Amino acid sequence: MHSAVKIFIGAVVGGIAGYAIYRFIGCRTGACPLQSNLYISVTLWALVGALMTAGK
């Protein structure tokens, strides 16, 4: 599999994980900006997923 495809799949899986964290764990008071904002949570976890698959 091409490395760009692996990175893209990692980003998509990370984004889904970020959405799940926002939806099921998220911060209701807004005091924790990484979990209380949908866009920040999805973007951050998509980046983490992409970086985890970019190794080697």
C-alpha positions in Angstrom: 0.0 0.0 0.0 1.3 3.5 -0.9 2.5 5.5 2.1 0.2 8.4 1.3 -2.8 6.1 1.4 -1.7 4.8 4.8 -1.4 8.3 6.2 -4.8 9.3 4.8 -6.4 6.2 6.4 -4.6 7.0 9.7 -6.0 10.6 9.6 -9.5 9.3 8.9 -9.4 6.8 11.7 -7.9 9.5 14.0 -10.7 11.9 13.1 -13.3 9.3 13.9 -11.6 8.7 17.2 -11.6 12.4 17.9 -15.3 12.7 17.1 -16.0 9.7 19.5 -13.9 11.4 22.2 -15.8 14.7 21.7 -19.2 12.9 21.6 -18.9 10.4 24.4 -16.2 11.8 26.8 -16.2 15.5 25.9 -16.2 18.3 28.4 -19.6 19.8 29.0 -18.4 22.9 30.8 -16.1 24.1 28.1 -13.1 24.2 30.5 -11.1 21.7 28.5 -10.7 23.2 25.0 -9.3 20.0 23.4 -12.4 18.0 24.2 -15.2 20.6 24.3 -14.7 21.8 20.7 -15.6 19.4 17.9 -13.3 20.9 15.3 -10.2 21.0 17.5 -10.8 17.5 18.8 -11.3 16.0 15.3 -8.3 17.9 13.8 -6.0 17.0 16.7 -6.8 13.3 16.6 -6.6 13.2 12.8 -3.1 14.7 13.0 -2.2 12.1 15.7 -3.5 9.3 13.5 -1.6 10.6 10.4 1.6 10.9 12.4 1.2 7.4 13.9 1.0 5.9 10.4 3.8 8.0 8.9 6.5 6.1 10.7 9.4 4.7 8.7 
